[in-house]
Amino acid sequence: MAIRSSVILALLSAVLLSITGAATVLFAQAPALLGQGSGAGLLATVAPVADCAALASADISAAVGAPTHLTSADAVADGKPAPYCDVRGYVEPQIKFEVRLPLAGWTQRFVQTGCGGLCGQLNIRLGNDEGCLPATHGELALASTDMGHSGGMDGKFGENDYQLRIDFAYRGVHMTTLVAKALISKFYGQAPKYSYFAGCSDGGREALMEAERFPSDFNGITAGAPAMNFTTQNTFYHGWNARANIGADGKPILTADKLPLLHKAVLDKCDAQDGLKDGLISNPLACHFDPEVIECKPGQEPSACLTASEAKVVRELYAGAHSANGEKLVINGLLPGSELAWAGVVVPGKGQDRAMGSMISTGTLKYLAYQKNPPAGYTLADLKFDRESFTATTQLHSLYDATDPDLTAFASAGGKLILWHGLADPHISPVNTIAYYTAMQTLMGKAAVDKFTRLYLFPGGYHCGGGEGPFNVDLMSAIMAWVENAQAPYGLIASHVPDRGFDMPPAGVPLPVRPPMGAPPAGMRGDGPPMGMPPGVRPQDGPPQDFSQPPAAKPDRTRLVYPYPLSTKYVGTGSIADARNFVAGDPDPVPAARLNWLGSSFYSPHYEQWCTGNGATMSCKPTP
């Protein structure tokens, strides 16, 4: 059987690094160049045994376990990065899916991608993968779903149809997994050897839902910025931020033009706390900033300071949703260092009169959060921030949330999990992810968790990509190396590309890397070198990114990032923009007291309900 050109490319990587600076990953030992540690293993290619068009008439309902309709199967000769068979259809009642099957060169891998927001769109987005040769060569079977409905952020799909809520919560993604695997078997005559899921935001929630509810679906999962606490994230978290910034006149108090001023003041206070003044805050929870320092003084130019009202809003945003007596309704508010990313999410962006948080919280509260929807005239102003409201609003925790820390079944099946989050994420607090990882360790034991899970936190990283800090990282190679070669990740190389916006992984060029300095500390097994960080790409609607196009910009900063709770330390010499001048620092875990809130009990095992919808009602049970 034929072997892909990845062997040759791997052998040449060190040469390319020295000549062009364009090699994605440089491995420490010769065996790695022969496939023992070069990210994905070397798998034989498998040719199709069926015609693409014939898949449209295939019957896969029995394999899926639900009536499944294939509506099209078309060969895309000019597909990027390689030609593929595009199969579309739906699982009843209306879970749309798309599956892309390489017409040649399939190396027995399947990757399903997650969907963000409240989904409602069919779009394959494979990101954080540009250094992964199977991805850039078009060797992967890919799939994604709209999660059972069409639409945007208004949540109206769930108004009168509980089955659509269930399909959004967990069923749509799982059904699509079964569809994709059935089609792969029909097209290639065999099942995939390795299956992966990659998602961020709600896609991160979907990723954890798979590990928790369907532990045999995937061998490897990367879950970024997971919206795991859906019932509080899209209600109290975003609702509080929106309400805190509305004045008596109904207009925003804090506006986007004040964010640079605020952010500079935060950096002045906390940037150097980690011993390095680099424009990043590596431990935002240790940053105790009071906006009083930039409140306007008599006679001061208003554009150069915050009014008392604006400073009050900032305090409330940092504090996060809480009751009048101080009970925390969310695990944390916005973190210091995230201020520049608030525009468009927390405060209206330029030319806008409403931020995203206001829209998604209103839709969730009206049509998704409650078993019985509130009156038609319900507005965000009707949300109460107290314990009684918290209890009522989180009644569907067992349906939507993905906070079960017992991944014993996933680990027993050989599954590997990489959790990742930007520390300047304004959409979803990274403290949620830290709390989940901590709950896993408490329940399963640190040693057991270390065998199959890593958590990476990226200073200055925004939501799912972008930001002021290095946040482009080839996670696909990292998870494949762990699953296929038993090479547990340790130091990851992250890069930053300037002027790429705040909420989209930027395009760029592959980054030269070198092996990690020193061995991992006791208790943190790290079998392999750091994975190189070519800037991750989040393709837009349509075919995958054309990787043959020349890069638009080069990284201006690289940094090693180590598994939580390890910190990253500057060696004291050399450029602070070069990852080679950083090593693993001391552990810096979040104190347990910072993880206490009204929803702390959500991080408990086996709370899930398995539900069936019937119009505006549903029936649930504790087992599938």
PAPA-569344 format. One record per residue (C-alpha): residue in three letters; z, x, y. Coordinates in steps of 0.001 Angstrom, whole numbers, plus 500000, padded with zeros to 6 digits. Last residue first. Example, Ala and Ser with C-alpha at 12.3 -4.5 7.8 and 13.67 -1.06 7.14 Angstrom:
% residues 2
 resn     c3     c1     c2
  Ser 507140 513670 498940
  Ala 507800 512300 495500
This chain:
% residues 624
 resn     c3     c1     c2
  Pro 527232 470278 506281
  Thr 531057 470206 506367
  Pro 533513 469010 509030
  Lys 531885 465583 509450
  Cys 530092 463862 512294
  Ser 528561 460490 513097
  Met 526511 459941 516206
  Thr 525921 457253 518801
  Ala 523400 456662 521590
  Gly 520471 456428 519197
  Asn 521602 457321 515710
  Gly 522511 460978 515532
  Thr 523721 463025 512600
  Cys 526459 465606 513006
  Trp 528001 468673 511464
  Gln 531298 469476 513168
  Glu 532480 473009 513802
  Tyr 536177 473911 514106
  His 535959 476477 511319
  Pro 537744 479402 512922
  Ser 539488 479514 516301
  Tyr 538210 480884 519597
  Phe 538383 477418 521167
  Ser 542176 477810 521237
  Ser 541847 479937 524375
  Gly 540258 477001 526198
  Leu 543070 476415 528670
  Trp 543013 480076 529638
  Asn 544304 483413 528331
  Leu 541902 486374 528151
  Arg 543488 488340 531005
  Ala 546778 488418 529091
  Ala 545096 490317 526264
  Pro 544462 493286 528541
  Val 540745 494190 528667
  Pro 540107 497347 526693
  Asp 539383 500717 528313
  Pro 538908 503210 525498
  Asp 538628 506764 526814
  Gly 535258 508231 527700
  Ala 532051 508705 525741
  Val 529738 511220 527337
  Phe 527527 511408 530427
  Asn 525327 514139 531882
  Arg 522435 513549 529521
  Ala 522122 510033 530902
  Asp 520610 511388 534121
  Ala 521116 509562 537427
  Ile 524501 511204 537942
  Ser 522604 514477 538244
  Gly 524295 517548 536848
  Thr 527943 518493 536589
  Gly 531202 516622 536106
  Val 530740 515375 532540
  Tyr 530505 511772 533768
  Lys 532429 509406 531520
  Thr 531351 506202 529751
  Ser 534059 503815 528550
  Leu 534892 502871 524981
  Pro 536161 499317 524407
  Tyr 533396 498415 523779
  Pro 530516 500346 522219
  Tyr 529049 503148 524349
  Val 526542 503157 527201
  Leu 524627 506305 528094
  Arg 522999 506171 531521
  Thr 519548 506489 533005
  Arg 518450 506224 536639
  Asp 515209 506133 538608
  Pro 513125 504701 535804
  Lys 509388 504818 536422
  Ala 507265 502131 538008
  Ala 504277 499914 537346
  Pro 503593 501055 533812
  Pro 500002 501327 532599
  Gln 498790 498389 530497
  Ser 498544 498915 526744
  Phe 501796 497034 526235
  Asp 500086 493722 526908
  Gln 503169 491469 526996
  Pro 503164 488730 524409
  Pro 500724 485833 524692
  Gly 501484 482867 526938
  Asp 504426 482157 529201
  Gln 506136 485281 530504
  Pro 507078 488356 528551
  Arg 510615 489724 528925
  Val 510220 493436 528833
  Gly 512897 496015 528212
  Pro 512625 499320 530070
  Pro 512396 502013 527465
  Met 515880 502835 526573
  Gly 516186 505280 523769
  Met 518550 504456 520943
  Pro 521488 506785 520882
  Pro 521755 508955 517805
  Gly 522844 507538 514506
  Asp 525761 507047 512174
  Gly 528283 505784 514663
  Arg 531543 504687 513083
  Met 534222 503817 515605
  Gly 537641 504155 513985
  Ala 538032 507799 514837
  Pro 536008 508761 517874
  Pro 532224 508967 517788
  Ala 530849 512480 517476
  Gly 529815 514629 520386
  Met 526991 514366 522854
  Pro 524556 511699 521811
  Pro 521025 512722 520827
  Arg 518352 513055 523514
  Val 516289 510583 525410
  Pro 512888 510362 527038
  Leu 512273 506958 528619
  Pro 509348 504684 527955
  Val 507747 503308 531119
  Gly 508347 500283 533271
  Ala 508541 496518 533379
  Pro 511709 494941 534656
  Pro 514095 492678 532753
  Met 514198 489586 534942
  Asp 517071 488217 536971
  Phe 517693 490511 539900
  Gly 514323 491673 541150
  Arg 512335 494720 540031
  Asp 512690 497039 542991
  Pro 513965 500042 541086
  Val 513775 500652 537327
  His 517094 501266 535615
  Ser 517610 502827 532216
  Ala 519974 502403 529284
  Ile 520475 504917 526483
  Leu 522675 503567 523723
  Gly 525584 505560 522296
  Tyr 526846 504294 518935
  Pro 524573 502203 516758
  Ala 525189 501989 513001
  Gln 522412 503556 510929
  Ala 522438 501630 507644
  Asn 518662 502258 507491
  Glu 517242 498731 507462
  Val 519971 496687 509102
  Trp 521379 499332 511449
  Ala 518029 500842 512370
  Met 516592 497361 512901
  Ile 519474 496423 515227
  Ala 519030 499549 517342
  Ser 515234 499349 517442
  Met 515461 495781 518716
  Leu 518141 496726 521217
  Asp 515800 498934 523190
  Val 517720 499010 526462
  Asn 517016 498179 530084
  Phe 520317 497675 531897
  Pro 520864 500770 534021
  Gly 522837 499456 536992
  Glu 521717 497707 540161
  Gly 520571 494567 538402
  Gly 517851 493536 536000
  Gly 518364 492001 532590
  Cys 519951 489161 530636
  His 521992 488070 533672
  Tyr 522817 491040 535906
  Gly 523741 494573 534861
  Gly 525812 496598 537347
  Pro 527942 498076 534581
  Phe 526465 497309 531129
  Leu 528784 496092 528375
  Tyr 527940 496725 524710
  Leu 529671 494970 521803
  Arg 529087 496111 518222
  Thr 529399 494175 514962
  Phe 528925 494828 511225
  Lys 531345 497418 509881
  Asp 533399 497468 513071
  Val 534417 493871 512438
  Ala 536080 494792 509143
  Ala 537911 497752 510661
  Lys 539134 495709 513610
  Gly 540580 492938 511488
  Met 539001 489592 510677
  Leu 541050 487260 512881
  Thr 542207 489580 515656
  Gln 538973 491572 515627
  Met 536834 488444 515854
  Ala 539066 487099 518638
  Thr 538537 490331 520577
  Tyr 534762 489981 520205
  Tyr 534962 486406 521465
  Ala 537206 487347 524381
  Ile 534866 490181 525408
  Thr 531935 487771 525284
  Asn 533669 485227 527495
  Val 534795 488029 529839
  Pro 531099 488712 530383
  Ser 531117 485735 532772
  Ile 527983 483641 532479
  His 525542 482999 535336
  Pro 526696 485645 537843
  Asp 526275 488616 535461
  Ala 527556 491802 537091
  Leu 529092 493228 533903
  Gly 525845 492731 531997
  His 526373 491556 528425
  Trp 525636 492639 524882
  Leu 526668 491546 521379
  Ile 524990 493361 518489
  Leu 525404 491730 515082
  Lys 524628 492945 511571
  Gly 524333 490711 508502
  Gly 524934 492000 504981
  Ala 525502 488558 503447
  Ser 529220 489314 503383
  Ala 529098 489968 507134
  Phe 527548 486562 507817
  Ala 530025 484845 505490
  Thr 532971 486624 507119
  Leu 531847 485679 510607
  Asp 535161 484057 511514
  Pro 535252 484183 515316
  Asp 534014 480598 515794
  Thr 533035 480432 519482
  Ala 529589 478832 519391
  Asp 530065 475664 521443
  Tyr 527824 472601 521360
  Leu 529051 470305 518580
  Ser 532708 471202 518017
  His 533229 471547 521780
  Leu 532075 467935 522152
  Gln 535445 466727 523467
  Thr 535344 469447 526141
  Thr 534957 467203 529179
  Ala 537821 464882 528269
  Thr 540322 467672 527676
  Phe 539311 469511 530840
  Ser 539514 466315 532889
  Glu 543090 465794 531754
  Arg 543954 469440 532450
  Asp 542690 469339 536034
  Phe 539597 470092 538064
  Lys 538082 466673 538603
  Leu 534325 466185 538586
  Asp 533330 463232 540802
  Ala 531873 465482 543529
  Leu 529297 466652 541000
  Thr 527755 463208 541125
  Tyr 527992 460096 538956
  Gly 525877 457149 540152
  Ala 524644 456302 536662
  Pro 528209 455864 535422
  Pro 529594 458571 533113
  Asn 527997 459091 529695
  Lys 530031 458215 526628
  Gln 530445 461117 524223
  Tyr 530616 463344 527274
  Ala 528979 466655 528100
  Leu 525281 465906 527693
  Tyr 523815 463411 530173
  Lys 525729 463260 533449
  Leu 527934 466336 533112
  Thr 525130 468526 531810
  Gly 522715 467413 534507
  Thr 525214 467993 537315
  Ser 526234 471382 535942
  Ile 522632 472562 535604
  Met 521646 471543 539130
  Ser 524683 472851 540980
  Gly 524534 476176 539198
  Met 520876 476612 540112
  Ala 521615 476638 543843
  Arg 520744 473992 546425
  Asp 519287 474046 549940
  Gln 516696 476723 549297
  Gly 514617 478720 551796
  Lys 516397 481966 550951
  Gly 518551 481473 547912
  Pro 521230 478825 547664
  Val 524656 480166 546696
  Val 525855 480437 543115
  Val 522596 480920 541236
  Gly 519885 481286 543887
  Ala 521651 484193 545527
  Trp 524749 485150 543528
  Ala 523077 488270 542120
  Leu 523949 490403 545161
  Glu 527612 489553 544640
  Ser 528006 490751 541035
  Gly 530186 493764 541838
  Pro 533451 491865 541725
  Leu 533351 489373 538849
  Leu 532655 485668 539222
  Gly 535373 483495 537748
  Asn 537144 483958 534468
  Ile 538105 482193 531236
  Val 537337 478775 532605
  Leu 539722 475867 533282
  Lys 542522 478255 534245
  Glu 545772 476419 535010
  Gly 546887 477314 538544
  Asn 548922 474257 539526
  Ala 546038 472662 541431
  Ser 543769 473214 538450
  His 541470 476154 538025
  Ala 537778 476998 538157
  Gly 537110 480642 538998
  Ala 539278 483024 541018
  Tyr 536353 485168 542190
  Leu 534505 482115 543429
  Glu 537638 480741 545104
  Arg 538237 483995 546958
  Val 534626 484080 548133
  Val 534864 480513 549405
  Lys 537973 481397 551424
  Ala 536166 484361 552962
  Glu 533346 482064 554035
  Ser 535770 479661 555686
  Ala 537554 482465 557529
  Thr 534178 483680 558786
  Leu 532726 486720 557113
  Cys 531551 489779 559038
  Ala 528536 491592 560486
  Ser 526359 488521 561127
  Pro 529153 486966 563179
  Glu 529136 489864 565751
  Gln 532783 490623 566423
  Gly 534427 489283 569594
  Pro 537681 488366 567893
  Lys 537722 489773 564342
  Cys 535573 488354 561595
  Glu 536815 488643 558048
  Ile 535636 491831 556356
  Val 538984 493092 555046
  Glu 540089 489525 554301
  Pro 537534 489539 551500
  Asp 540318 490649 549120
  Phe 539228 492934 546280
  His 541244 493673 543186
  Cys 538852 495648 540975
  Ala 540402 496248 537561
  Leu 538502 493319 536074
  Pro 535284 494824 537420
  Asn 535568 497879 535148
  Ser 532419 500009 535497
  Ile 531793 499127 539115
  Leu 528491 500660 540159
  Gly 527161 502282 543346
  Asp 527653 505772 541938
  Lys 531017 506976 543246
  Leu 532510 508420 540081
  Gly 536173 508572 539131
  Asp 536303 505104 537561
  Gln 537948 503677 540684
  Ala 535172 505139 542864
  Asp 533220 501910 543234
  Cys 536251 499720 543892
  Lys 536970 499225 547593
  Asp 533796 500520 549220
  Leu 531838 498819 546445
  Val 533443 495485 547264
  Ala 532727 495955 550973
  Lys 529103 496725 550236
  His 528818 493568 548127
  Leu 530192 491389 550887
  Leu 527768 492693 553484
  Pro 524874 492392 551041
  Leu 525931 488785 550249
  Lys 526084 487477 553830
  Asp 522355 486610 554032
  Ala 522677 484489 550884
  Thr 524821 481837 552529
  Leu 528498 480975 552241
  Ile 529366 477545 553626
  Pro 526618 475505 551977
  Lys 525945 472107 553565
  Gly 527538 468746 552838
  Asp 529004 468459 556328
  Ala 532539 468884 554985
  Gly 531436 472197 553517
  Ile 530081 472925 550048
  Asn 530735 476378 548596
  Ala 533664 475584 546340
  Arg 531787 472628 544870
  Ala 528910 474758 543587
  Asn 531115 477459 542098
  Trp 533399 474869 540548
  Gly 530496 473009 538938
  His 528993 476209 537548
  Tyr 532178 477141 535718
  Phe 533584 473638 535178
  Thr 530511 471982 533673
  Asn 527822 474261 532294
  Gln 530232 476978 531165
  Thr 532985 474584 530065
  Thr 531156 472681 527319
  Phe 528763 475559 526651
  Asn 531471 478085 525827
  Met 529031 480231 523819
  Ala 526628 480751 526719
  Pro 525884 484145 525175
  Ala 525213 486996 527604
  Gly 523053 488698 524961
  Ala 523173 488056 521225
  Thr 521254 490510 519035
  Ile 521121 489377 515414
  Gly 520264 491167 512172
  Asn 519804 490013 508590
  Phe 519068 486420 509587
  Asp 519253 482942 508046
  Ser 522081 483660 505591
  Pro 524968 483050 508011
  Phe 523799 479559 509028
  Arg 526720 478040 510940
  Glu 528456 481067 512475
  Ala 525666 483650 512588
  Glu 523115 481013 513627
  Met 525389 479554 516290
  Leu 525937 483092 517544
  Ala 522203 483530 518154
  Glu 521874 480070 519678
  Arg 524644 480950 522141
  Gly 522763 484149 522975
  Gly 519588 482099 523464
  Asp 521637 479961 525833
  Ser 521947 483225 527763
  Cys 520094 485821 525680
  Gly 518349 485738 522319
  Ala 517125 487918 519487
  Phe 517125 486768 515872
  Tyr 516063 489010 513001
  Ser 514688 488607 509469
  Tyr 514031 491445 507031
  Lys 511978 491453 503835
  Pro 509982 488440 504964
  Ala 509069 486033 502164
  Gln 505966 486556 500083
  Gly 502426 485248 499604
  Tyr 501373 486397 503062
  Phe 500323 483092 504635
  Lys 502298 480601 502543
  Ser 505455 482744 502468
  Ile 505246 483354 506207
  Leu 504752 479624 506778
  Ala 507914 478792 504810
  Lys 509887 481478 506663
  Ala 508741 480139 510012
  Val 509566 476531 509169
  Leu 513037 477437 507865
  Thr 513800 479364 511049
  Thr 512436 476483 513130
  Met 514845 474114 511401
  His 517718 476457 512259
  Val 516787 476630 515941
  Gly 516409 472866 516278
  Arg 519629 472024 514423
  Tyr 522157 473853 516610
  Ala 523097 472164 519889
  Phe 519615 471174 521018
  Asp 518880 469323 517779
  Ile 522297 467697 517997
  Arg 521682 466531 521575
  Leu 518276 465215 520561
  Gln 519942 463313 517741
  Tyr 522372 461862 520266
  Asp 519660 460028 522159
  Asn 520567 457973 525222
  Glu 521051 460520 528011
  Gly 520427 463648 525961
  Phe 516913 464330 527249
  Lys 518247 463951 530782
  Gly 519719 467415 530768
  Asp 518444 468038 534329
  Met 517565 471708 533780
  Gly 513960 471357 532668
  Gly 512109 469144 530273
  Ser 510808 468796 526759
  His 512945 468155 523692
  Gly 513856 469355 520227
  Met 515023 472930 520642
  Asp 511794 474029 522386
  Thr 511278 476431 519503
  Ser 510504 480082 518750
  Ala 508725 482227 516191
  Leu 507421 485743 515615
  Ala 505957 487619 512641
  Leu 506161 491266 513584
  Glu 503573 494068 513298
  Gly 502180 493693 516823
  His 502153 497418 517553
  Thr 504710 497127 520373
  Ala 507066 495161 518141
  Pro 506809 497327 515023
  Leu 507079 500390 517286
  Cys 510356 499423 518955
  Gly 510601 501299 522255
  Glu 509479 498210 524139
  Asp 512003 495949 522421
  Asn 514551 494624 524887
  Gly 512478 491446 525140
  Leu 510552 489096 522859
  Arg 510003 485799 524617
  Ile 508145 483159 522590
  Asn 507782 480016 524683
  Leu 508048 476339 523904
  Gln 509980 474640 526664
  Gly 512883 472177 526723
  Cys 515511 474924 526973
  Leu 518798 473830 528561
  Gly 518972 477277 530117
  Gly 517452 479896 527842
  Cys 515494 479976 524582
  Gly 515977 482301 521640
  Thr 513503 484481 519800
  Gln 512847 484556 516073
  Val 511845 487878 514552
  Phe 510283 488238 511097
  Arg 509603 491562 509382
  Gln 507412 492302 506358
  Thr 505296 495006 507990
  Trp 502405 492766 509053
  Gly 499439 495045 509748
  Ala 496688 492435 509926
  Leu 496326 488836 511057
  Pro 499842 489000 512463
  Leu 501641 485631 512145
  Arg 502767 483824 515296
  Val 504940 480725 514840
  Glu 505348 478026 517479
  Phe 507805 475170 517186
  Lys 508389 471669 518484
  Ile 511492 469796 517348
  Gln 510458 466155 517817
  Pro 512079 463767 515288
  Glu 511058 465235 513043
  Val 509997 468869 512735
  Tyr 507095 469809 514966
  Gly 503811 471699 515001
  Arg 502222 474959 515986
  Val 500702 477902 514149
  Asp 499146 480860 515976
  Cys 497525 483363 513624
  Tyr 497685 486790 515217
  Pro 495595 489514 516825
  Ala 497551 492478 518236
  Pro 499700 493238 521313
  Lys 498571 490799 522441
  Gly 496221 488229 520955
  Asp 492488 488728 521482
  Ala 491531 487394 518058
  Val 493920 484452 518260
  Ala 493386 482732 514895
  Asp 494335 479087 515156
  Ala 496655 476847 513175
  Ser 497297 473445 514689
  Thr 499377 470260 514314
  Leu 501643 471144 511425
  His 504039 468252 510795
  Thr 507430 468680 509167
  Pro 509523 465929 507578
  Ala 512892 467571 506810
  Gly 514238 469979 504202
  Val 512190 472881 505509
  Ala 510917 473931 502087
  Ala 510237 470300 501145
  Ser 508424 469645 504413
  Ile 506127 472661 504007
  Asp 502849 470898 503287
  Ala 499939 473079 504377
  Ser 497009 471424 506159
  Ala 497282 473459 509367
  Leu 497823 476585 507258
  Ala 494178 476454 506213
  Ala 493100 477645 509667
  Cys 494808 480994 509080
  Asp 493158 481631 505726
  Ala 495523 482593 502934
  Val 496558 485796 501166
  Pro 497395 487616 504377
  Ala 497799 491408 504178
  Val 501154 493137 503675
  Thr 501968 496413 505385
  Ala 504395 498738 503663
  Leu 507701 499331 505360
  Leu 508922 502385 507210
  Gly 512390 501631 508516
  Ala 512934 500417 512039
  Gly 514911 502667 514353
  Ser 513956 506217 513544
  Gly 516920 506961 511329
  Gln 515738 507620 507795
  Gly 512059 507218 508622
  Leu 510690 510705 508276
  Leu 511555 511613 511830
  Ala 515133 510709 511023
  Pro 515078 513206 508169
  Ala 514301 515921 510760
  Gln 517521 515380 512645
  Ala 518574 514379 516119
  Phe 516102 511738 517010
  Leu 514090 511454 520197
  Val 513276 507858 521089
  Thr 510697 506401 523461
  Ala 508470 509379 523976
  Ala 506865 509363 527400
  Gly 508061 512590 528988
  Thr 504481 513831 528693
  Ile 504599 517267 527093
  Ser 508214 517713 526038
  Leu 508667 514127 524932
  Leu 505271 513969 523307
  Val 506179 516881 521063
  Ala 509495 515296 520100
  Ser 507782 511991 519349
  Leu 505004 513460 517230
  Leu 506688 512878 513887
  Ala 507631 509355 514958
  Leu 504098 508578 516018
  Ile 502713 509856 512746
  Val 505089 507733 510705
  Ser 504599 504733 513018
  Ser 500916 504724 512078
  Arg 501585 502017 509525
  Ile 501811 502660 505800
  Ala 499189 501192 503473
  Met 500000 500000 500000
